[in-house]
C-alpha cells in the first residue's frame, strides 16, 4: 500500500511540474492590451497551417484580427527550412506538397511587418492511428441556448471509433471543418445592394428592411470546432476507443453537410496546454468567449522576451476522415436556419436584385470541397 501511494505521489508531482510549464496570464490590469495569438500544427498529412492574429481583451468584449504580412518558416531537426506563405488573411501554410516526418522536431519562426521576431519551442512529431469508423446519431433536442436550458434546434451528432496503440503513451486532439451549402453571400442591414461596386446602401424609410442577396455561383460556408476535444489513453492504453463524440451538426436544413475530421496525435506538453484551455471553457463556454486568463503557450518574442504570446504551435501526426452528414433521413427535426432566421430576398424587379460574389476567406469558399458528393 505504501509503495502504491508513493508511486501515485510521484505521478502527481510529474503532472504538476508539466503544468508549471504552461503559464496563465492575468491581463485584467491592462484590459485594452493587444495580445498576439498563434495557433497551428505541422503534421505528416496535408494541411499544415498556422493562424496569427491580434486579440484584444476589454471589459466588454473579446475579438481577434488577422495579422497579415508576416514572414514565416518551419525549421526541422534535419536542418531543412520550409517557407510558409499567407493563404488567406492571417493564415500561413507551406507548399501543399509538404508533409512533416514522424520522429523529427519542428520549430516555427516568423517576423511581423513591424520587425518583431518570434519563435516556438521545438516539438517532436509523434505518430497517430487511423480513424477506424465514423457514424452519426440523431438528437432532436441537441442544440441548446447559451444557458443550456432551452432547446433551439436538433443536431446530427458525429462519432468515431479508433484503436489506441499499446506500445506508447498517446495524447489526442480532434479538430474539424464543416462545409455547408451557403446561398447568401451578403446581407444589407436596413438597406439594399447598390449595383455600383456591390455596396450596401441604407434605405431611407421609417422601417427599412434588411435584404439578403444570393451568391453569384456555388458557395460553401466553412465552420470550425469552437470547443477543445482532447483525450489521454491513460485508462485505455492499447484498447479500442468507441463512440468518441466529435461534433454536433445543427439542422440548418434537410440538405446534407460535409465534415472533415482530423485526429491529431499531440505531445504531452500540447495536451496539457489544451487541457488548461478546456478547463477554462467549462466556465466561459467556447474558444470564442472571453478567457478569464489567457494561456501562454510555447511561443516567445525573440526581440522582446517580456511580451506574453497566447497560443501553441505543435508538431503532430494527423489522420483525416471526411464524412457526409445525412440530414434527410430524420423528418422530425427542429430546424435552425443557417442565417439564424429565414432568408429575406429583395423583391424581383427589372434588373434587380443583383447577386454578390462568393469571396474566398477562412470561412467561405467557391472551391468545391473534396468529398462533396454532387
Buried (B, 14 or more C-beta within 10 A) or exposed (E): EEEEEEEEEEEEEEEEEBEEEBBBEEBEEEEEEEBBBBBBBBBBBEBBBBBBBBBBBEEEEBEBEBBBEBBBBBBBBEEEEBEBEBEBBBBBBBEEEBBBBEEBBBBBBBBBEEEBBBBBBBBBBBBBBEBEEBEBEBBBEBBBEEEEEEEBBBBBBBBBBBBBBEEEEBBBBBBBBBBBBBBBBBBBEBBBBEEEEBEBEEBEEEEBBBBBBBBBEBBBBBBEBEBBBBBBBEEEBEEEBEEBEBBBBBBBBEEBBBBBBBBBBBBBBBBBBBBBBBEBBEEBBEBEBBBEBBBBBBBBBEEEEEBBBBBBBBBBBBBBBBBBBBBEEBEEBBBBEBBEEEBEEBEEEEEEBBBBEBEEEBEBBBEEBEBBEE
